[in-house]
Amino acid sequence: MSNVPSKPSVEPIPDEIADEWLHPFLEYLSKEKRYSQYTARNYRQAFEDFYRWLISAGLAENEFDELSPRDLRDFVIEAQRRFDRRTLHNHVSGLRALYKFWIKRGRLSRNPWIGIPLPKLEKRLPKFLTEEQMKRLLQGPSRLLENGSADAFTAWRDRLIMELLYGGGLRVSELVGLNYGDVDPSSGVARVFGKGRKERLCPLGRVAMSVLEKFKVEFADKSGPKDPVVVTSAQGRMPVRQVQLMMKRYLALADLPLDLSPHKIRHSYATHLLNAGADLRLVQELLGHASLNTTQVYTHVSVARLKEIYQKAHPRA
């Protein structure tokens, strides 16, 4: 009979544990690895959840590297009741990284997370917009401007956001971090900083550059190289959350599902490139993926789309 508790406490972990084990790790992620605040937040949640489980399981007094594979398997089994499989994988990834950090600094001698079996991830194809759907979405700001539902600044700013996301395949964090000095007007190429502050060059496309030029001339003529491209009405750098909320307005206007995030524009960018015959490795470089395996998921999308077209169009499908 299992003695694993059904659910750990939700109380905060002790300050001394956080100061001793968690905070130095988070500082390392931020300052040395330059991970995003979202990754750091997820890894924090992973540690806090794990430590609460240790308390509820009566294992909190053990040294972290004294935990047995059986202990960790029990944690994984219990955690599946609270998290979906992908979240659990991310949490364990964070815990492995934390152990690795403390092993390098000599505080732990082994990483018991290595080799712990995890539930198999279901294959999920990324959602994307068709070219026709993308066209409807991009027309939204112009429609609102024409019918008087948006002022000129908001309409052109919102169109600029979506044209940059689609024209350059940018992540939202890369978009809001983009400064005018990062864009070369003559070549139409932007220098962006992706995950881990890795730098890459992104062609933005003729249409996006045209909208950017018009927006700068009419609404940001005094902006310098260090000023943000995407701004609020108060001329401050636009938060990621505001971009996400903005997109819902245009999804509704285009009669598209409201659960589509700005990141789906990046998925659409990659899928449309591959559908048009772009080389997979080129798309990998444009997206800033460290591994080709990450990019290959879009080939599955393209094949799935081809099968769908074939089944609808071929008389013997």
C-alpha positions in Angstrom: 0.0 0.0 0.0 1.4 3.4 -1.0 2.3 5.8 1.8 2.6 8.7 -0.6 0.4 11.7 0.4 -2.4 12.6 -1.9 -1.6 16.3 -2.1 1.2 18.4 -0.6 0.6 21.6 1.3 0.3 24.9 -0.5 2.0 26.9 2.2 5.2 28.9 1.3 8.4 27.0 1.6 10.7 28.1 4.5 12.7 31.2 3.9 15.9 29.6 4.9 15.4 26.8 2.4 14.7 29.3 -0.4 17.7 31.5 0.5 20.0 28.4 0.8 19.0 26.4 -2.3 16.6 28.3 -4.6 17.7 32.0 -4.8 21.4 31.3 -5.8 20.1 29.0 -8.6 17.6 31.6 -9.8 20.3 34.3 -9.8 22.5 32.1 -11.9 19.7 31.5 -14.4 19.1 35.2 -14.7 22.6 36.7 -14.7 24.8 33.9 -16.2 22.5 31.8 -18.3 20.3 34.8 -19.2 17.1 32.7 -19.1 13.8 34.4 -19.5 11.8 35.5 -16.5 9.2 32.9 -17.5 11.7 30.0 -17.4 13.0 31.2 -14.0 9.4 31.5 -12.7 8.6 27.9 -13.9 11.8 26.5 -12.3 10.9 28.3 -9.0 7.5 26.8 -9.0 9.0 23.4 -9.7 11.3 23.6 -6.7 8.6 25.0 -4.4 6.2 22.2 -5.4 8.9 19.5 -5.0 9.9 20.8 -1.5 6.3 20.9 -0.4 6.0 17.3 -1.5 9.1 16.4 0.5 7.5 18.0 3.6 4.3 16.1 3.1 6.2 12.8 2.5 8.3 13.2 5.6 11.5 13.5 3.5 12.3 17.2 4.0 15.0 16.4 6.6 17.0 14.3 4.1 19.8 15.8 2.1 18.8 16.4 -1.5 21.3 13.9 -2.9 20.2 11.2 -0.4 16.8 10.9 -2.0 16.4 7.5 -3.7 15.1 6.7 -7.2 12.0 5.2 -5.4 11.4 8.5 -3.7 11.5 10.4 -6.9 9.3 7.9 -8.8 6.8 8.3 -6.0 6.9 12.1 -6.5 6.4 11.7 -10.3 3.4 9.4 -9.7 1.8 11.8 -7.3 2.6 14.9 -9.4 0.7 13.4 -12.4 -2.5 13.9 -10.4 -1.9 17.7 -10.3 0.0 18.5 -13.5 -0.4 17.6 -17.2 2.5 15.6 -18.7 4.2 18.6 -20.4 4.2 20.6 -17.2 5.6 17.7 -15.3 8.4 17.3 -17.8 9.2 21.0 -17.5 9.3 20.7 -13.7 11.6 17.8 -13.7 13.8 19.6 -16.2 14.1 22.5 -13.8 14.9 20.1 -10.9 17.6 18.4 -12.9 19.1 21.8 -13.7 19.0 22.8 -10.0 20.9 19.6 -9.0 23.4 20.1 -11.8 24.0 23.7 -10.5 24.7 22.6 -7.0 26.9 19.6 -8.1 29.1 22.0 -10.0 29.4 24.1 -6.8 30.3 21.1 -4.7 27.2 21.0 -2.4 25.7 17.9 -3.9 27.5 14.8 -5.0 24.9 13.2 -7.4 21.8 13.9 -9.4 19.2 11.3 -8.6 16.9 12.8 -11.3 19.0 11.3 -14.0 17.2 8.3 -15.5 13.9 8.8 -13.6 11.2 7.6 -16.0 8.5 10.2 -16.9 5.2 9.7 -18.6 5.5 9.8 -22.4 4.5 13.1 -24.0 1.7 13.1 -26.5 2.8 14.5 -29.8 1.1 17.9 -30.3 1.2 19.6 -33.6 1.5 23.4 -33.3 -1.6 25.4 -34.1 -1.2 27.8 -37.0 -3.3 30.1 -39.2 -3.8 29.4 -42.9 -2.6 32.1 -45.3 -6.2 33.3 -45.8 -6.8 33.4 -42.0 -3.5 35.3 -41.6 -4.6 37.8 -44.2 -7.9 38.4 -42.4 -6.1 38.9 -39.1 -3.6 41.4 -40.5 -6.4 43.4 -42.1 -8.0 44.0 -38.7 -6.3 47.3 -37.7 -7.1 48.9 -41.1 -10.8 47.9 -40.7 -11.0 49.5 -37.2 -9.3 52.6 -38.5 -11.7 52.9 -41.4 -14.8 52.5 -39.3 -13.6 54.9 -36.6 -13.2 52.2 -33.9 -9.5 52.9 -33.4 -7.3 56.0 -33.7 -4.5 56.2 -36.2 -1.7 55.5 -33.7 -3.3 52.4 -32.3 -4.3 51.0 -35.7 -0.8 51.4 -37.2 0.9 50.3 -34.0 -1.2 47.1 -33.8 -0.6 46.4 -37.5 3.1 46.9 -37.0 3.1 44.4 -34.2 1.4 41.7 -36.2 3.5 42.4 -39.4 6.7 42.1 -37.4 5.6 38.9 -35.7 4.6 37.4 -39.1 7.3 39.0 -41.3 10.1 38.1 -38.9 8.8 35.0 -37.0 9.6 36.8 -33.8 8.8 35.6 -30.3 6.7 38.2 -28.4 9.5 38.8 -26.0 11.8 39.5 -28.9 9.3 41.9 -30.4 8.8 44.0 -27.3 12.6 44.0 -26.7 13.3 45.3 -30.2 14.8 48.8 -30.5 15.1 51.0 -33.5 18.9 50.6 -33.5 18.4 46.8 -33.9 16.8 47.2 -37.3 18.8 48.0 -40.5 16.5 49.9 -42.8 18.6 49.4 -45.8 18.6 45.6 -45.6 15.3 45.1 -43.8 17.1 42.8 -41.3 16.6 43.0 -37.5 19.1 41.8 -34.8 17.0 40.1 -32.1 17.9 38.4 -28.8 16.2 35.1 -28.3 16.2 32.5 -25.5 19.3 32.7 -23.4 20.1 36.1 -25.0 21.3 34.3 -28.1 21.6 36.8 -31.0 20.3 36.2 -34.5 19.5 38.1 -37.6 15.9 38.1 -38.9 14.7 39.4 -42.3 11.5 41.3 -41.6 10.0 41.4 -45.1 9.1 44.2 -47.4 5.6 44.8 -46.0 6.7 44.9 -42.3 9.5 47.3 -43.2 7.1 49.5 -45.0 4.7 49.7 -42.0 7.7 50.3 -39.7 8.9 53.2 -41.8 5.4 54.8 -41.9 4.9 54.3 -38.2 8.2 55.9 -37.3 7.7 58.9 -39.6 4.2 59.6 -38.3 4.3 58.6 -34.7 7.9 58.1 -33.5 10.0 60.6 -35.5 12.0 61.6 -32.5 12.8 58.0 -31.5 16.5 57.1 -31.3 18.5 53.8 -31.7 17.9 52.8 -28.0 14.1 53.5 -28.1 11.6 50.6 -28.4 9.8 50.0 -31.7 6.6 48.8 -30.0 5.2 51.3 -27.6 2.1 52.1 -25.6 0.1 55.2 -26.1 2.3 56.8 -23.4 5.4 55.9 -25.5 6.7 53.3 -23.0 7.9 49.9 -24.0 4.8 47.7 -24.5 4.5 44.7 -22.1 4.1 41.2 -23.4 0.7 40.9 -21.7 -0.6 43.9 -23.6 0.4 42.4 -26.9 -1.5 39.2 -26.0 -4.6 41.1 -25.1 -4.4 43.2 -28.2 -4.4 40.1 -30.4 -7.6 38.8 -28.9 -9.3 41.9 -30.3 -8.2 41.1 -33.8 -8.9 37.4 -33.5 -12.5 38.3 -32.7 -12.7 40.7 -35.5 -11.4 38.0 -38.0 -13.8 35.4 -36.5 -10.9 33.2 -35.3 -10.5 31.2 -32.1 -9.7 33.5 -29.2 -7.3 31.0 -27.6 -4.8 31.6 -30.4 -1.8 33.4 -28.9 0.7 35.7 -30.6 3.1 32.8 -30.7 0.8 31.1 -33.2 1.8 33.8 -35.7 5.3 32.5 -35.3 4.0 28.9 -36.0 2.2 30.3 -39.0 5.4 32.0 -40.3 7.4 28.7 -40.1 4.6 26.6 -41.6 4.1 29.0 -44.5 7.8 29.1 -45.3 8.0 25.3 -45.4 4.8 25.0 -47.5 6.4 27.4 -50.0 9.5 25.2 -50.2 12.0 26.8 -47.8 14.8 24.7 -46.6 14.3 23.2 -43.1 17.8 24.3 -41.9 17.2 27.8 -43.1 13.9 27.9 -41.2 15.7 26.6 -38.1 18.2 29.5 -38.4 15.5 32.0 -38.9 13.5 30.8 -35.9 16.7 30.6 -33.7 16.1 27.0 -32.7 19.2 25.3 -31.2 18.1 21.9 -32.5 16.8 20.9 -35.8 14.4 18.5 -34.0 12.5 21.5 -32.7 12.0 22.9 -36.2 11.0 19.5 -37.7 7.6 19.6 -36.0 6.6 22.1 -38.7 7.3 19.5 -41.4 4.6 17.3 -39.7 2.2 20.2 -39.9 3.0 20.7 -43.6 2.5 17.0 -44.3 -0.7 16.9 -42.4 -1.9 19.9 -44.4 -1.0 18.2 -47.7 -2.9 15.0 -46.6 -5.9 17.1 -45.8 -5.9 18.8 -49.2 -5.3 15.5 -50.9 -8.3 13.8 -49.1 -10.6 16.7 -50.0 -9.5 17.1 -53.6 -8.5 13.6 -55.0 -11.3 11.5 -56.3 -9.7 8.3 -55.0 -8.5 9.6 -51.7 
